[in-house]
Amino acid sequence: MPNKVKLIISYIVVSSLWLIATDNLVVYLNISEEVRLIFRNVKGFLFVLLTSFYIYYLILKKEAYENEKEETNKLNILINSMVDFVSFKDGEGRWTRANDFALKLFQLENIDYRGKKDSELAVYSEFYTDVMRYCEISDEEAWLNEKPSRCIEEIPKRDGSFKTFSTIKIPIFNKDGSRKELVVLGRDVSEKISAEKKLAESEQRYKSLFEFNPELVYMIDLEGRLTNANDHFYRITGYQIEDFLTKTIESLISEKNRFCAFKSFLELVRHNKTWVNKEIEIITKDKKQKLLRVTAVPMIIDDQIVGLIGYAYDMTKERETEQMLLKTEKLSVVGELAASVAHEIRNPLTSLKGFVQLLQSSNKENEHYHQIMLDELERINIIASELLVLAKPQQIQFQKRNINELLQSVKSLLQSEANLYNVELELVENNQIPLIDCEPNQLKQLFINIMKNSIEASSKKIQVKVEMVDQEKIRIQFKDDGCGMDEERVKHLGEPFYSVKEKGTGLGLTVSYRIVEFHKGEIRFTSKVDEGTTVELILPIQK
């Protein structure tokens, strides 16, 4: 029965009982007419007063009901306008209220869900049966936590994909600790999860491209400061990234390339011009020069150039290999020339030398000219011999020899020439050096070439020192205090026909390099103008 009808019937019954009871009371008391009149007036006043209170109560209740209804409507509007699913359950897990999103999500739009548990609602949605049943388990966990709890839940879709919800469950208890209500809020975070996954994949690709790139990858801001680089930066330059976070990389670039690099940097950040395979020479932390092939593009954020990003390839070894190949080609040409010419030169030289000696013995008058001719013929013979050494390698016989004895022999041979130029020869022997496999005559020629160059370089003292490198190699160091050479000359040492001497052919050091190559060794030159030159020979002990 509606509440309104109940209220009217109650009012009629109470009013009727009041009238009957008061009228009978007057008859029963048998009072005078005057008292009866007063009593009726008081009774009427009390009836009006009680009726007024009753009407006031009804008005208040109606206002409360309307206010509650208005708040309920506001709540319904609020929860139905939310993009989250919202449901309210009582202490026993029965649904009391849910927004349209939740009903649509679980396909309960046309179902009277109120007063039913998740397991009871599961029969109305066959596709979500397992999900609905799991909700009861999850709800129980929320009650046991006794505080708001969050969890990530995946709800399947009919196309095989999933919707991911970030769900918060808020348990509410009565004062006596009994369960009152459970509020469930769930937000669809599928797009967020997908975006985070794509971002993670993008970051992983970036990490793979940046950190695991086989070449140096770097970032530079508009001030020319290094903002990021992979580990190859340290491998190539010897510097840590932190060394250039607060200063420009200008000091890293060699002086001859700084202006070109600065100009290219301005063109890139101002006119969006890309660098492609620019060759830039840098100075490493240990003061070595390295050549990099650099490519860079503008780094643009919000349509603004904020710096540049690029990669650099260390082509130092590649360039050194090219130069070595060039030297090898030159040596090959010289070798072919030697093979075809040197032997042919010696035959007429022998005849010429014999006739000059005959003329010298029969005609003493022009002996001075004869001697000059003999000296020049001998010089041609020496050049032909050097050409023969540069020809294709021939089978040589290695022997076990004492390196100290070979050096002592060369010192004795050059002592007279050293005295002529007032040069002191100092040999620091090492008796711990074992016998080495070598071709002694070739090593003597090598030592003579090096020491003669030092004598002719205006040296005052030449020191030769022998020491062990490790168990397999020895080091022979030739150090003079002569005029020295600049860096450009050092680069060309060993090239055929490259010489700064007035009568030099440039073949002496070329022969020296070939001898070292025969012995599987290394030769290194270090020189400074007006300070002298140091030559290091690294030779294996065993063949």
Secondary structure by P-SEA (a helix, b strand, c coil): ccaaaaaaaaaaaaaaaaaaaaaaaaaaacccaaaaaaaaaaaaaaaaaaaaaaaaaaaaaaaaaaaaaaaaaaaaaaaaaccbbbbbbccccccccccaaaaaaacccccccccccccccccccccaaaaaaaaaaaaaaaaaaccbbbbbbbbbccccbbbbbbbbbbbbbcccccccbbbbbbbbaaaaaaaaaaaaaaaaaaaaacccccccccccccccccccccccccccccccccccccccccccccccaaaaaaaaaaaaaaccccccbbbbbbbcccbbbbbbbbbbbbbcccccccccccccccaaaaaaaaaaaaaaaaaaaaaaaaaacaaaaaaaaaaaaaaaaaaaaacccaaaaaaaaaaaaaaaaaaaaaaaaaccccbbbbbbccaaaaaaaaaaaaaaaaaaabbbbbbbccccccccccaaaaaaaaaaaaaaaaaaccccbbbbbbbbccccbbbbbbbbbcccccaaaaaaccccccccccccccaaaaaaaaaaaaacbbbbbbbbcccbbbbbbbbbccc
